[in-house]
Amino acid sequence: RVSITKAVSAATRRAPTGPLPSEEEVSVLLSLGMPVVVSGAVVGGIGISAGTEAQDEEVARAALKALW
């Protein structure tokens, strides 16, 4: 459920989701949800929730890369 909520939120906002970051926490946004953008249009979202923030970010980036 958490991952689906993150994906929907990222797609709806057309931006990575998460709390407002401090300068040190910018990468946290990528681990919480990422929109899937094709030719400038948001077509979906990816939400990852299982590991550490760094692991979630790595998986989200890999998922986006695998789409292309």
Beta strands, then each sheet from edge to edge (+ up, - down):
strand 1: 34-38
strand 2: 41-46
sheet 1: 1+ 2-
end
